């Protein structure tokens, strides 16, 4: 059996571990969500809790579901994994205000976020320029043929690749979602510019793969073919999928943000979580809330 298929089998065998880890995170989140709802019923709404759980399920879908068995055979499936890990799952998880909820589920965990250096680190980490650069380099870097082939032939590097996509996804969405304890780094309209610039690396990569008449990753010639796709058709389908999904997500989000900015009463980041807790961890009300758990 080839090393590539050995890698696929290794990933499949780790599904149970991934499932247990994600289930534990979901359990801790639900426990914290129930406690914070006991403090104030409007603090973390039900849709935020559902968003977190759905985001966690997408991580499972990318890393532990039967989808993994086709990862090394089809670039389209590989691209679906990247979209789940970098575009969809991180955004949904951050919308659930995970750190705030975990602070209520694990009270000692809350002490960490009241420390000044943690707040400074949070502000530095959520700078849009840093988040954009890391996500763009991650996207382009792992799709260069040499690193891509390395990741597909090595179980360790494949895990590093997937972890970097998930981590870069969280970084990318920080300036957009701005979950607690991150703070806004600029005017609200700058988010629209951020989303527009984020489409550029995707457009460049997708356009190259869609319109190229050469296969960028020759390793797929030795893989079994599925669903009647040739290697080149698989490449074009994967690129078109990424291009379409990312563009639609950013476009819809930009439209929503534009409507909110133009509305007489802007409600962007207007819920109780953002208004009471963002950027005010040192205030008396926040200290009492976190210590009361």
PAZAPA-4460 file (N, C-alpha, C; in steps of 0.05 Angstrom, whole numbers, plus 32768, in hexadecimal, padded with zeros to 4 digits):
% residues 293
    n_x    n_y    n_z   ca_x   ca_y   ca_z    c_x    c_y    c_z   seq   type   mol
   8011   7FE8   8000   8000   8000   8000   8012   8019   8000     1      X     A
   800A   802D   7FF2   801A   8045   7FEF   801A   8055   8008     2      X     A
   802F   8066   800D   8030   8077   8024   8019   808A   8026     3      X     A
   800F   8092   800F   7FF8   80A5   8010   7FE0   8098   801C     4      X     A
   7FDA   807E   8014   7FC3   8070   801F   7FC8   8069   803C     5      X     A
   7FE1   8064   8044   7FE7   8060   8060   7FE0   8078   8070     6      X     A
   7FE6   8090   8064   7FDF   80A9   8072   7FC2   80AB   8075     7      X     A
   7FB3   80A5   8060   7F95   80A7   8062   7F8A   8094   8077     8      X     A
   7F96   807C   8079   7F8D   8069   808E   7F94   8073   80A9     9      X     A
   7FAB   8081   80AC   7FB3   808C   80C6   7FA0   80A1   80CF    10      X     A
   7F98   80B2   80BC   7F85   80C7   80C2   7F6A   80BB   80CB    11      X     A
   7F62   80A6   80BC   7F48   809A   80C3   7F49   808D   80DF    12      X     A
   7F60   8082   80E7   7F62   8075   8101   7F62   8089   8117    13      X     A
   7F67   80A2   8112   7F67   80B7   8126   7F4C   80C4   812A    14      X     A
   7F37   80BA   811B   7F1D   80C7   811C   7F11   80C5   8138    15      X     A
   7F15   80AF   8146   7F0A   80AC   8161   7F16   80C1   8174    16      X     A
   7F30   80C5   8172   7F3D   80D9   8183   7F32   80F5   817D    17      X     A
   7F30   80FB   8164   7F26   8116   815C   7F09   8119   8166    18      X     A
   7EF9   8104   8163   7EDD   8106   816C   7EDB   810B   818A    19      X     A
   7EEC   80FD   8199   7EEB   8100   81B6   7EF3   811C   81BE    20      X     A
   7F09   8126   81B1   7F12   8141   81B8   7EFD   8156   81B1    21      X     A
   7EF0   8154   819A   7EDC   8167   8193   7EC3   8165   81A4    22      X     A
   7EBC   814C   81AC   7EA5   8148   81BE   7EAB   8155   81D9    23      X     A
   7EC4   8152   81E3   7ECB   815E   81FD   7EC9   817D   81FB    24      X     A
   7ED3   8188   81E5   7ED0   81A5   81E2   7EB3   81AE   81E1    25      X     A
   7EA3   819F   81D3   7E86   81A6   81D2   7E79   81A3   81ED    26      X     A
   7E81   818F   81FD   7E76   818B   8217   7E7D   81A3   8229    27      X     A
   7E96   81AB   8229   7E9F   81C1   823A   7E91   81DB   8231    28      X     A
   7E8D   81DE   8217   7E80   81F6   820D   7E63   81F7   8217    29      X     A
   7E54   81E0   8214   7E38   81E0   821C   7E36   81E5   823A    30      X     A
   7E48   81DA   8249   7E47   81DF   8266   7E4B   81FC   826D    31      X     A
   7E5F   8209   825F   7E63   8225   8263   7E4C   8236   8259    32      X     A
   7E40   822D   8243   7E29   823C   8238   7E12   823C   824B    33      X     A
   7E0D   8225   8257   7DF7   8223   826A   7DFC   8234   8282    34      X     A
   7E15   8235   828B   7E1B   8245   82A3   7E18   8263   829D    35      X     A
   7E22   826C   8286   7E20   8288   827F   7E04   8290   827A    36      X     A
   7DF3   827E   8270   7DD7   8284   826C   7DC9   8287   8287    37      X     A
   7DD4   8279   829C   7DC9   827C   82B6   7DCE   8298   82C2    38      X     A
   7DE5   82A4   82BA   7DEC   82BF   82C3   7DDA   82D4   82B5    39      X     A
   7DD8   82D1   829A   7DC8   82E4   828B   7DBD   82D5   8272    40      X     A
   7DA4   82D3   826F   7D98   82C3   825A   7D9D   82CF   823E    41      X     A
   7DA5   82E8   823C   7DAA   82F4   8222   7DC7   82F6   821B    42      X     A
   7DDA   82EC   822C   7DF6   82F0   8227   7E00   82E0   820F    43      X     A
   7DFC   82C7   8210   7E03   82B6   81F9   7DEA   82A9   81EE    44      X     A
   7DE1   82B2   81D7   7DC8   82A8   81CC   7DCB   828C   81C2    45      X     A
   7DB4   827F   81BE   7DB4   8263   81B5   7DC1   825F   819A    46      X     A
   7DBE   8273   8189   7DCA   8270   816E   7DE8   8270   816F    47      X     A
   7DF4   827D   8183   7E11   827C   8186   7E1A   8261   818F    48      X     A
   7E0B   8255   81A1   7E12   823A   81A9   7E0F   8226   8193    49      X     A
   7DFA   8229   8183   7DF7   8217   816C   7E0D   821B   8157    50      X     A
   7E15   8234   8154   7E2B   823A   8141   7E45   822C   8149    51      X     A
   7E4B   822D   8163   7E63   821F   816D   7E62   8202   8168    52      X     A
   7E4C   81F5   816F   7E49   81D8   816C   7E4A   81D0   814E    53      X     A
   7E3E   81E0   813D   7E3F   81DB   8121   7E5B   81DE   8116    54      X     A
   7E6A   81F2   811F   7E85   81F6   8117   7E97   81DE   811F    55      X     A
   7E93   81D4   8138   7EA1   81BD   8141   7E9B   81A5   8130    56      X     A
   7E82   81A2   8128   7E7A   818B   8117   7E87   818D   80FB    57      X     A
   7E8C   81A5   80F1   7E9A   81A8   80D8   7EB8   81A0   80DA    58      X     A
   7EC4   81A6   80F1   7EDF   819D   80F6   7EE0   817F   80F5    59      X     A
   7ECC   8172   8102   7ECA   8155   8101   7EC7   814B   80E4    60      X     A
   7EB6   8159   80D5   7EB2   8151   80BA   7ECB   8152   80A9    61      X     A
   7EDC   8166   80AF   7EF5   8169   80A0   7F0B   8155   80A9    62      X     A
   7F0B   814E   80C3   7F22   813F   80CD   7F1B   8122   80D5    63      X     A
   7F02   811C   80DB   7EFD   8102   80E5   7EE6   80F3   80D7    64      X     A
   7ED9   8100   80C5   7EC2   80F3   80B8   7ECC   80E1   80A1    65      X     A
   7EBA   80D1   8094   7EC1   80C1   807D   7ECD   80D1   8066    66      X     A
   7EC9   80EC   8066   7ED5   80FD   8051   7EF3   80F9   804F    67      X     A
   7EFF   80F3   8066   7F1C   80F0   8067   7F27   80DB   8054    68      X     A
   7F17   80C6   8050   7F20   80AF   803F   7F25   80B7   8022    69      X     A
   7F19   80CD   8019   7F1D   80D7   7FFE   7F31   80EE   7FFC    70      X     A
   7F3C   80F5   8013   7F4D   810D   8014   7F65   810A   8001    71      X     A
   7F71   80F3   8001   7F8A   80EF   7FF1   7F85   80E7   7FD4    72      X     A
   7F6C   80E2   7FCD   7F66   80DA   7FB2   7F5B   80F1   7FA1    73      X     A
   7F4D   8104   7FAD   7F40   8119   7F9E   7F48   8134   7FAA    74      X     A
   7F51   8146   7F99   7F57   8161   7FA1   7F3E   8170   7FAA    75      X     A
   7F27   8169   7F9E   7F0E   8176   7FA5   7F08   8171   7FC2    76      X     A
   7F0B   8158   7FCB   7F06   8152   7FE7   7F1A   8160   7FF9    77      X     A
   7F33   8160   7FF1   7F48   816E   8000   7F40   818C   8003    78      X     A
   7F35   8198   7FEE   7F2D   81B4   7FEF   7F16   81B8   8001    79      X     A
   7F03   81A5   8001   7EEC   81A6   8014   7EF6   81A7   8031    80      X     A
   7F0A   8196   8037   7F15   8197   8052   7F21   81B2   8059    81      X     A
   7F2F   81BE   8046   7F3C   81D8   804A   7F26   81ED   804F    82      X     A
   7F11   81EC   803F   7EFB   81FF   8042   7EEE   81FD   805E    83      X     A
   7EE9   81E4   8066   7EDD   81DF   8080   7EEF   81EA   8097    84      X     A
   7F09   81E4   8095   7F1C   81EB   80AA   7F23   8208   80AB    85      X     A
   7F23   8215   8094   7F2D   8231   8093   7F17   8246   8090    86      X     A
   7F00   823E   8083   7EEC   8252   807D   7ED3   824F   808F    87      X     A
   7EC8   8237   8091   7EAF   8234   809E   7EB0   822F   80BC    88      X     A
   7EBF   821A   80C3   7EC0   8212   80E0   7ECB   8228   80F2    89      X     A
   7EE1   8235   80EC   7EEB   824A   80FF   7ED7   8261   8102    90      X     A
   7ECA   826A   80ED   7EB7   8280   80EF   7EA0   8278   8101    91      X     A
   7E95   8260   80FE   7E7E   8257   810E   7E86   8253   812B    92      X     A
   7E9E   8249   8130   7EA7   8245   814B   7EAB   825F   8159    93      X     A
   7EB7   8273   814C   7EBC   828D   8158   7EA2   829C   815E    94      X     A
   7E8E   8298   814C   7E74   82A5   8151   7E68   829B   816B    95      X     A
   7E6F   8283   8174   7E65   8278   818D   7E72   8284   81A6    96      X     A
   7E84   8298   81A3   7E93   82A4   81BA   7E9F   828E   81CC    97      X     A
   7EB0   827D   81C1   7EBA   8266   81D0   7EC9   826D   81E9    98      X     A
   7EDB   8281   81E8   7EEC   8287   81FF   7EDB   8291   8216    99      X     A
   7EC7   82A2   8210   7EB5   82AC   8224   7EA6   8296   8232   100      X     A
   7E9C   8283   8221   7E8D   826C   822C   7E9F   825A   823C   101      X     A
   7EB7   8254   8232   7EC9   8243   8241   7ED1   824F   825C   102      X     A
   7ED2   826A   825D   7ED8   8277   8276   7EC3   8271   828B   103      X     A
   7EAA   826D   8283   7E95   8266   8296   7E94   8248   829B   104      X     A
   7E9B   8238   8288   7E9C   821C   828C   7EB4   8213   829C   105      X     A
   7ECB   8222   8299   7EE3   821C   82A8   7EEB   8236   82B6   106      X     A
   7EE2   823B   82CE   7EE6   8255   82DB   7F04   825D   82DE   107      X     A
   7F16   824A   82E2   7F32   8251   82E4   7F3D   825B   82CA   108      X     A
   7F31   8252   82B4   7F39   825A   829A   7F34   8278   8296   109      X     A
   7F21   8283   82A4   7F1A   82A0   82A2   7F30   82B2   82AD   110      X     A
   7F3F   82A8   82C1   7F54   82B8   82CD   7F69   82C1   82B9   111      X     A
   7F6E   82AF   82A5   7F83   82B4   8291   7F7C   82CD   8281   112      X     A
   7F63   82D2   827A   7F5C   82E7   8268   7F59   8302   8276   113      X     A
   7F5D   8303   8290   7F5D   831C   829E   7F79   8327   82A1   114      X     A
   7F8D   8318   8299   7FA8   8321   829B   7FAF   8334   8285   115      X     A
   7FBD   834A   828B   7FC2   835F   8276   7FD2   8355   825E   116      X     A
   7FE5   8343   8262   7FF5   833A   824C   7FE4   8329   8239   117      X     A
   7FD0   831B   8244   7FBF   830B   8233   7FAD   831D   8222   118      X     A
   7FA4   8333   822E   7F94   8346   821F   7FA5   8354   8209   119      X     A
   7FBE   835A   820F   7FCF   8366   81FB   7FD5   8352   81E4   120      X     A
   7FD9   8339   81EC   7FDE   8325   81D8   7FC5   8321   81C6   121      X     A
   7FAE   8322   81D2   7F95   831F   81C2   7F92   8335   81AE   122      X     A
   7F99   834E   81B7   7F97   8364   81A4   7FAB   8362   818D   123      X     A
   7FC3   8359   8194   7FD8   8356   817F   7FD1   8340   816C   124      X     A
   7FC5   832A   8177   7FBF   8313   8166   7FA8   8319   8152   125      X     A
   7F96   832B   815A   7F7F   8330   8149   7F83   8347   8136   126      X     A
   7F9B   8350   8132   7FA0   8366   811F   7F9A   835C   8103   127      X     A
   7F8A   836A   80F4   7F82   8361   80D9   7F99   835B   80C6   128      X     A
   7FAE   836B   80C7   7FC4   8367   80B5   7FD2   834C   80BA   129      X     A
   7FD5   8345   80D4   7FE1   832B   80DB   7FCF   8314   80D4   130      X     A
   7FB5   8317   80DA   7FA2   8301   80D4   7FA0   82FC   80B6   131      X     A
   7FA0   8312   80A6   7F9E   830F   8089   7FB7   8302   807E   132      X     A
   7FCF   830B   8087   7FE8   8300   807D   7FEB   82E3   8084   133      X     A
   7FE5   82DB   809C   7FE8   82BF   80A4   7FD5   82AD   8093   134      X     A
   7FBC   82B6   8090   7FA9   82A5   8081   7FB0   82A3   8064   135      X     A
   7FBA   82B9   8058   7FC1   82B9   803C   7FDA   82A7   8037   136      X     A
   7FEE   82AA   8049   8006   8299   8045   8000   827C   804A   137      X     A
   7FEE   8276   805C   7FE6   825A   8061   7FD8   824E   8049   138      X     A
   7FC6   825E   803E   7FB6   8254   8026   7FC9   824F   800F   139      X     A
   7FD9   8263   8008   7FEA   8261   7FF0   8001   824D   7FF5   140      X     A
   800D   824E   800D   8024   823D   8013   801F   8220   8011   141      X     A
   8008   8217   801C   8002   81FA   801C   7FF8   81F0   8001   142      X     A
   7FF2   8203   7FEE   7FEA   81FA   7FD4   8001   81FD   7FBF   143      X     A
   8018   8204   7FC8   8030   8201   7FB7   8036   81E3   7FB4   144      X     A
   803B   81DA   7F9C   803E   81BD   7F98   8050   81AE   7FAC   145      X     A
   8067   81B9   7FB2   807A   81AB   7FC4   806E   81A7   7FE0   146      X     A
   8066   81BC   7FEE   805A   81B7   8008   8040   81A7   8007   147      X     A
   8031   81AA   7FF2   8018   819A   7FEF   801F   817D   7FED   148      X     A
   8032   8176   7FDD   803A   8159   7FDA   8045   814F   7FF4   149      X     A
   8055   815F   8002   8060   8157   801C   804A   8150   8030   150      X     A
   8036   8161   8031   8020   815D   8043   8010   8144   803D   151      X     A
   800E   813D   8023   7FFF   8126   801B   800E   810C   801F   152      X     A
   8028   810D   8020   8038   80F5   8024   8040   80F0   8041   153      X     A
   803C   8103   8052   8045   8100   806E   802D   8105   8080   154      X     A
   8028   80F2   8092   8012   80F5   80A5   8017   810D   80B7   155      X     A
   8030   8110   80C0   8036   8126   80D2   8032   8141   80C5   156      X     A
   803D   8144   80AC   803A   815E   809E   801D   8163   8096   157      X     A
   800E   814D   8091   7FF2   8151   808A   7FE3   815C   80A2   158      X     A
   7FE9   8152   80BA   7FDD   815C   80D2   7FE5   8179   80D7   159      X     A
   7FFE   8180   80D2   8007   819C   80D4   7FF8   81AD   80C1   160      X     A
   7FF5   81A4   80A8   7FE6   81B3   8094   7FCA   81B9   809D   161      X     A
   7FBB   81A4   80A6   7FA0   81A8   80AF   7F9E   81BA   80C7   162      X     A
   7FB1   81B7   80DA   7FB1   81C8   80F2   7FB6   81E5   80EA   163      X     A
   7FC8   81EA   80D7   7FCE   8205   80CF   7FB6   8212   80C1   164      X     A
   7FA7   8202   80B1   7F8F   820D   80A5   7F7A   8215   80BA   165      X     A
   7F77   8204   80CE   7F63   820B   80E3   7F6C   8223   80F3   166      X     A
   7F86   8223   80FA   7F90   823A   8109   7F8F   8254   80F9   167      X     A
   7F97   8253   80E0   7F95   826B   80CF   7F78   8274   80CB   168      X     A
   7F66   8260   80CA   7F49   8267   80C8   7F40   8277   80E1   169      X     A
   7F48   826E   80F8   7F41   827D   8110   7F4C   8299   8110   170      X     A
   7F66   829B   8108   7F72   82B6   8107   7F64   82C8   80F3   171      X     A
   7F5D   82BC   80DB   7F50   82CC   80C7   7F36   82D8   80D0   172      X     A
   7F26   82C8   80DF   7F0B   82D2   80E7   7F0B   82E3   80FF   173      X     A
   7F22   82E5   810E   7F22   82F5   8126   7F1A   8312   8121   174      X     A
   7F26   8320   810D   7F1E   833C   8109   7F02   833F   80FF   175      X     A
   7EF6   832A   80F4   7EDB   832C   80E9   7EC6   8326   80FF   176      X     A
   7EC9   8310   810D   7EB7   8308   8122   7EBB   8318   813B   177      X     A
   7ED5   831D   8142   7EDD   832B   815A   7ED1   831E   8173   178      X     A
   7ED7   8305   8179   7ECC   82F8   8191   7EDB   8303   81AA   179      X     A
   7ECE   8300   81C0   7EDB   8307   81D9   7EF3   82F6   81DE   180      X     A
   7F0A   8300   81E6   7F10   831B   81F0   7F1D   832E   81DC   181      X     A
   7F1B   8328   81C2   7F27   8339   81AE   7F18   8353   81AC   182      X     A
   7F25   8368   81A2   7F1A   8382   81A0   7F1B   838C   8183   183      X     A
   7F0A   839F   817C   7F0A   83AA   8161   7F24   83BA   815C   184      X     A
   7F30   83B5   8145   7F49   83C3   813E   7F45   83D9   812A   185      X     A
   7F2D   83E0   8124   7F29   83F5   8110   7F0C   83FB   810B   186      X     A
   7F05   840D   80FA   7EE9   8413   80F4   7EDC   83FB   80E7   187      X     A
   7EC1   83FA   80EA   7EB3   83E2   80E1   7EB5   83DE   80C3   188      X     A
   7EB7   83F4   80B4   7EB9   83F1   8097   7ED2   83E3   808E   189      X     A
   7EE7   83E3   809F   7F00   83D6   8098   7EFD   83B8   8095   190      X     A
   7EE8   83AD   80A1   7EE3   8390   809E   7EDC   838A   8081   191      X     A
   7ECE   839C   8074   7EC7   8397   8058   7EE1   8397   8047   192      X     A
   7EF3   83A9   804C   7F0D   83A9   803E   7F1C   838F   8044   193      X     A
   7F1C   8387   805C   7F29   836E   8065   7F1F   8356   8055   194      X     A
   7F04   8354   8053   7EF8   833E   8044   7EFF   833F   8027   195      X     A
   7EFF   8357   801B   7F06   835A   7FFF   7F23   8351   7FFA   196      X     A
   7F35   835A   800B   7F51   8352   8007   7F55   8334   800B   197      X     A
   7F44   8328   801C   7F46   830B   8021   7F3F   82FA   8009   198      X     A
   7F2F   8306   7FF7   7F28   82F6   7FDF   7F40   82F4   7FCB   199      X     A
   7F53   8306   7FCD   7F69   8307   7FB9   7F79   82ED   7FB9   200      X     A
   7F84   82E3   7FCF   7F94   82CA   7FCE   7F83   82B3   7FC3   201      X     A
   7F6A   82B2   7FCB   7F58   829C   7FC1   7F54   829F   7FA3   202      X     A
   7F50   82B8   7F9A   7F4B   82BC   7F7D   7F64   82B4   7F6D   203      X     A
   7F7B   82BB   7F77   7F94   82B4   7F68   7F98   8296   7F66   204      X     A
   7F95   8289   7F7D   7F99   826B   7F7E   7F84   825D   7F6E   205      X     A
   7F6B   8264   7F72   7F55   8257   7F64   7F56   825C   7F46   206      X     A
   7F5C   8274   7F3E   7F5E   827A   7F22   7F73   826A   7F14   207      X     A
   7F8A   8268   7F22   7FA0   8259   7F16   7F98   823B   7F12   208      X     A
   7F8C   822F   7F26   7F85   8213   7F25   7F6E   820E   7F12   209      X     A
   7F5B   8220   7F10   7F44   821C   7EFE   7F4C   821E   7EE1   210      X     A
   7F5C   8232   7EDA   7F62   8238   7EBE   7F7B   822B   7EB4   211      X     A
   7F8A   821E   7EC6   7FA2   8211   7EBD   7F9B   81F7   7EAE   212      X     A
   7FAA   81F2   7E98   7FA6   81D9   7E89   7FBA   81C3   7E91   213      X     A
   7FC8   81C8   7EA7   7FDB   81B5   7EB2   7FD3   81AD   7ECE   214      X     A
   7FD9   8195   7ED6   7FD3   818B   7EF1   7FE8   8196   7F04   215      X     A
   7FE0   81A4   7F18   7FF3   81B0   7F2B   7FFF   819C   7F3E   216      X     A
   7FF0   8186   7F43   7FF9   8173   7F57   7FFA   8157   7F4A   217      X     A
   8011   8150   7F3D   8012   8136   7F2E   800E   811D   7F3F   218      X     A
   8010   8120   7F59   800C   8108   7F6A   7FF1   80FC   7F67   219      X     A
   7FDD   810C   7F5E   7FC2   8102   7F5A   7FBF   80EF   7F42   220      X     A
   7FD3   80EE   7F31   7FD2   80DB   7F1B   7FD4   80BF   7F24   221      X     A
   7FE0   80BA   7F3C   7FE3   809F   7F46   7FCD   8097   7F59   222      X     A
   7FBA   80A9   7F5D   7FA4   80A4   7F70   7F8C   8098   7F61   223      X     A
   7F7B   8088   7F6F   7F63   807E   7F63   7F50   8095   7F5B   224      X     A
   7F42   8093   7F45   7F30   80A8   7F3D   7F14   80A1   7F46   225      X     A
   7F05   80B5   7F4E   7EEA   80B1   7F58   7ED6   80C4   7F49   226      X     A
   7EBE   80BB   7F47   7EA8   80CC   7F3C   7EAD   80D4   7F1F   227      X     A
   7EBF   80C6   7F11   7EC4   80CC   7EF5   7ED4   80E5   7EF0   228      X     A
   7EE1   80F0   7F05   7EF2   8108   7F01   7F0D   8100   7EF7   229      X     A
   7F17   810E   7EE3   7F33   810C   7EDC   7F43   811D   7EF0   230      X     A
   7F5D   811B   7EF0   7F6E   812A   7F02   7F6A   8148   7EFD   231      X     A
   7F6A   8150   7EE4   7F67   816D   7EDE   7F4B   8177   7EE5   232      X     A
   7F37   8167   7EE0   7F1C   816F   7EE7   7F18   8171   7F05   233      X     A
   7F25   815F   7F13   7F25   8160   7F30   7F32   817A   7F3A   234      X     A
   7F48   8182   7F2E   7F56   819A   7F35   7F44   81B3   7F30   235      X     A
   7F37   81B3   7F19   7F26   81CA   7F12   7F0D   81CB   7F24   236      X     A
   7F02   81B4   7F2B   7EEB   81B3   7F3C   7EF3   81BD   7F58   237      X     A
   7F0A   81B5   7F62   7F12   81BE   7F7D   7F17   81DC   7F7E   238      X     A
   7F24   81E6   7F69   7F29   8203   7F68   7F0F   8213   7F66   239      X     A
   7EFC   8209   7F55   7EE3   8217   7F51   7ED3   8217   7F6B   240      X     A
   7ED4   8201   7F7A   7EC6   81FF   7F93   7ED1   8213   7FA7   241      X     A
   7EEB   8215   7FAA   7EF7   8228   7FBC   7EF0   8244   7FB4   242      X     A
   7EF3   824A   7F9A   7EED   8265   7F90   7ED0   826D   7F96   243      X     A
   7EBE   825B   7F90   7EA2   8262   7F94   7E9A   8265   7FB1   244      X     A
   7EA2   8251   7FC2   7E9B   8252   7FDE   7EA6   826A   7FEC   245      X     A
   7EC0   826F   7FE9   7ECC   8285   7FF7   7EC0   82A0   7FEE   246      X     A
   7EBD   82A3   7FD3   7EB1   82BC   7FC9   7E95   82C1   7FD4   247      X     A
   7E85   82AC   7FD4   7E69   82AF   7FDE   7E69   82B5   7FFC   248      X     A
   7E79   82A7   800B   7E7A   82AD   8028   7E81   82C9   802E   249      X     A
   7E97   82D3   8021   7EA0   82EE   8026   7E8C   8303   801B   250      X     A
   7E80   82FC   8004   7E6D   830F   7FF8   7E54   8312   8009   251      X     A
   7E49   82FB   8013   7E31   82FC   8024   7E38   830B   803E   252      X     A
   7E4E   8305   804A   7E56   8312   8062   7E5A   8330   805E   253      X     A
   7E67   8338   8048   7E6B   8354   8042   7E50   8362   803E   254      X     A
   7E3D   8355   8032   7E22   8361   802E   7E14   8365   8048   255      X     A
   7E16   8352   805A   7E0A   8354   8075   7E17   836B   8084   256      X     A
   7E31   836D   8084   7E3F   8382   8092   7E38   839D   8086   257      X     A
   7E36   839F   806C   7E2F   83B8   805F   7E13   83C1   8067   258      X     A
   7E00   83AF   8068   7DE5   83B6   8071   7DE5   83C0   808E   259      X     A
   7DF4   83B3   809E   7DF6   83BB   80BA   7E03   83D7   80BD   260      X     A
   7E17   83DC   80AE   7E25   83F5   80AF   7E13   840C   80A5   261      X     A
   7E03   8406   8092   7DF2   841B   8086   7DD7   841E   8095   262      X     A
   7DD1   840C   80A7   7DB8   840E   80B5   7DB9   8425   80C9   263      X     A
   7DA2   8432   80CF   7DA2   8448   80E2   7DAC   8441   80FD   264      X     A
   7DA6   8428   8105   7DB0   841F   8120   7DC0   8406   811B   265      X     A
   7DDB   840A   811A   7DEC   83F3   8114   7DEC   83E0   812B   266      X     A
   7DE8   83C6   8125   7DE8   83B2   813A   7DFF   839F   8137   267      X     A
   7E14   83A7   8127   7E2C   8396   8124   7E3A   8395   813F   268      X     A
   7E3F   837C   8148   7E4B   8377   8161   7E3B   8384   8178   269      X     A
   7E20   8384   8175   7E10   8393   8188   7E04   8382   819E   270      X     A
   7E09   8368   819F   7DFD   8358   81B3   7E0A   835C   81CE   271      X     A
   7DFF   8350   81E3   7E09   8355   81FD   7E25   834B   8202   272      X     A
   7E2D   8336   81F4   7E48   832C   81F7   7E5C   8341   81EF   273      X     A
   7E58   834E   81D8   7E6B   8361   81CE   7E6A   837B   81DE   274      X     A
   7E52   8384   81E5   7E4F   839E   81F1   7E58   839E   820E   275      X     A
   7E55   8388   821C   7E5C   8387   8238   7E78   837C   823E   276      X     A
   7E81   836A   822C   7E9A   835C   8233   7EB1   8363   8221   277      X     A
   7EAE   836D   8209   7EC4   8372   81F7   7ED5   8389   8201   278      X     A
   7EEE   8384   8204   7F01   8399   820B   7EFD   83A4   8227   279      X     A
   7EEE   8397   8238   7EE9   83A2   8253   7EEE   838D   8268   280      X     A
   7F02   837B   8263   7F07   8366   8276   7F10   8370   8291   281      X     A
   7F1C   8389   8291   7F26   8394   82AA   7F10   83A2   82B9   282      X     A
   7EF9   83A5   82AE   7EE3   83B4   82BB   7ED8   83A3   82D2   283      X     A
   7ECA   83B1   82E5   7EBF   83A3   82FC   7EA9   838F   82F4   284      X     A
   7E99   8397   82E1   7E82   8385   82D9   7E8C   836B   82CE   285      X     A
   7EA1   836C   82BD   7EAC   8354   82B1   7EB9   8342   82C7   286      X     A
   7EC7   834F   82D9   7ED4   833F   82EE   7EC0   8331   82FF   287      X     A
   7EAA   833F   8305   7E95   8332   8315   7E88   831C   8306   288      X     A
   7E84   831F   82EC   7E77   830A   82DC   7E88   82F1   82DB   289      X     A
   7EA2   82F5   82D6   7EB4   82DE   82D3   7EB9   82D0   82EE   290      X     A
   7EBA   82E0   8304   7EBF   82D5   831E   7EA6   82C8   832A   291      X     A
   7E8F   82D0   8320   7E76   82C5   832B   7E71   82A8   8323   292      X     A
   7E80   829F   830E   7E7B   8284   8303   7E86   826F   8317   293      X     A
***
